[in-house]
Structure formats: structure tokens, C-alpha cells
Amino acid sequence: MDYRQHRLDYCQFLIASQINYTQTYLADHNDSYSHDSMNRFLRLDKLTPRTIWENVRDDVVPSEQGYVLCDDVVLDKRHSREAHLVRRQWSGNEKRVIYPLCQNVECRSFQIVS
């Protein structure tokens, strides 16, 4: 498994995708990856904030009137205790521990236009 290529492809997928950031969606639109292979990669590799920034900084236009907003998304799968990769995790939205299937980090840049 070429981790550098997986990382690059995954970061580019996160940048390019406008509607869906799931591993299944990536596998459906890229013949090089299956859901399981991307899942294995994400479980073993650690995408640090530095790594993400190195992959997106060229796409961010600096502006004193602009913002980059990042937020993590926990998908609630409370009825999926038998599914692989489900583990208990705190949900700020639910204010309790839930069984999420995955956690994604979404970043968007906004520029104030007058």
C-alpha cells in the first residue's frame, strides 16, 4: 500500500467533493480504491492538521476579510453496534456517548465580498 499516494488521493477527494465525503462515495467514483482499502488506510494512517494544511494551503486565498472554518462531523449510527469500526464516542450535538460510524473533518474557506 502506497501511503503517500493514498494520502494525496484522499486529500484531493476531500477538496474536490462538494456533496459527499464518505469512503463509500470515494470508492464509487474512483476505481483505484474500494471502501475497505480506504477504510484500512484511514485506520492505519494519521492525517495530522499539518498534513491537511500542506495539502490545501495552495487552494486557500489569503484575505484579511476571509475565513477558513473547520469542523468535525460525527455520523450517528446508534443502531449499528454490529457494524465494523463502530465504537462509542462523545457527540457534542447529542450531549452523550453514541455509536458513530466515522468522523470526518470538513474545512471550507469563505471570503467576505462587499
Stockholm file with secondary structure:
# STOCKHOLM 1.0

chainA/1-114         MDYRQHRLDYCQFLIASQINYTQTYLADHNDSYSHDSMNRFLRLDKLTPRTIWENVRDDVVPSEQGYVLCDDVVLDKRHSREAHLVRRQWSGNEKRVIYPLCQNVECRSFQIVS
#=GR chainA/1-114 SS CCHHHHHHHHHHHHHHCSSCCCHHHHHHHCTTCCHHHHHHHHHHSCCCHHHHHHHHGGGCCCCTTEEEEEEEEEEECTTCTTSTTCCCEEETTTTEEECEEEEEEEEEEEECCC
#=GC SS_cons         CCHHHHHHHHHHHHHHCSSCCCHHHHHHHCTTCCHHHHHHHHHHSCCCHHHHHHHHGGGCCCCTTEEEEEEEEEEECTTCTTSTTCCCEEETTTTEEECEEEEEEEEEEEECCC
//
